[in-house]
Amino acid sequence: MSLEPAVAATAGFLILHQALSVPESMAIALVIAASMGAVRTQVGRGKAKVEA
């Protein structure tokens, strides 16, 4: 999953004492949700049945 935005935001908050606005927080949540959706749709793909 793509957690880099959340990790970067957390590091910015803890190390640099920067705060996120509501739209920025929502953008990070949408990136994570899209990543989760992409991973979920890939589960089970690529496993074609081989008939002998």
ABEGO torsion letter per residue (X at the ends): XBAAAAAAAAAAAAAAGBBBBAAAAAAAAAAAAAAAAAAAAABGBGBBBBBX
